[in-house]
Amino acid sequence: MKNFTFKINENNYSVKIISHEENTIDIEVNGTSYSVKMKEDIKRVKTPTLVRTPSKSTIEPAKIGASSSKTKIDAPIPGVILSLNVKVGDVVKKNDPLLVLEAMKMENTIVSEESGTITAVHIKVGQQVLQGEVMIELE
């Protein structure tokens, strides 16, 4: 079947594999035949399959408690304020654009979650914000 040459302790050995059946291998070393029994079968390693389960958690926008009359617009991700479209006293409707936040080289338009009047603006153009930082408040 196959021929091999081994060098062990400066001695050369010519090994020829004659047959291989289950746990028995017949070999010839330097012209002498041997029958070798292995302790266990050679097990073939199967490549594991990666199985991912779908995520059960979903990201939901922050909800306002019934006792609170103010809505706080928080930064959804860290980034830099590119433009600010509102000022204190402006009246906005739901889904009106409030500002543009750049994060990971992408521009994200942040819109109003509810209708109301802008009561506070805590940011300015060019400012860096962290995730969860309050940017705008409205009533």
PEPE-V708293 format. One line per field, one symbol per residue. phi: phi as a letter, one per 30 degrees, with the letter a starting at -180 (. if undefined). psi: psi as a letter, one per 40 degrees, with the letter a starting at -180 (. if undefined). A space follows every 10 residues. Layout:
phi=???
psi=???
This chain:
phi=.bcbbccbhi ccbccbddab bhccbcbbch jcdbcccddb ddcddcddcd cccddcdbdc ddccdddccc ccccddbdab dcabcbbejd cbceiddcac ccbhibccdc cddbdlcdca bcbbdjddbc eiddcbbbc
psi=cihihihhfe hhhhhhhdih hbehhhihhf ehiihhhidi ihhhhhhihh hhiiheiihi ihihidehei hhhihdiiah hdiheiihei hiihehhdih hhhffihhhh ihdiiahhdi heiiheihii hehhdiii.
